[in-house]
Amino acid sequence: MTLRKSTATILAILTSFPVSLAWAQDAAQHLMAGHLLAVDLCSACHALPGQPTPRLSGLDAPSFAEIANRPSTSAASLRAFMTSTHLDEHRMAMNSSNATLAPYQQDDLIDYILSLRSGR
């Protein structure tokens, strides 16, 4: 009886491994896609890890790590912000390309930002 339970447990683990591995690879691809979007579309104003300052100096935009670590930051709050107008330090609307991101691109960018939380 114990041998059957052990065999069943081992088989369950072995058969679930490819699914877990595929999920991990998929998650990593989404994070990489989000990172690339951040570099291409956001790093002019927002500092990213490994980039000490935004490409445009004199801006007061928070870094993505600061955004990720705010207590109020969630996937829903990020999506709401991304689909609204960004304002610069003079409260003037910026030409943000986030409003034109496809939902899957928003998901990738949100996953990337949330991955920057401390303690992850």
Secondary structure as UniProt FT lines:
FT   HELIX           2..37
FT   HELIX           38..42
FT   TURN            43..45
FT   TURN            49..50
FT   TURN            57..58
FT   HELIX           64..68
FT   TURN            71..72
FT   HELIX           75..82
FT   TURN            89..90
FT   HELIX           97..100
FT   HELIX           103..115
FT   TURN            118..119
//
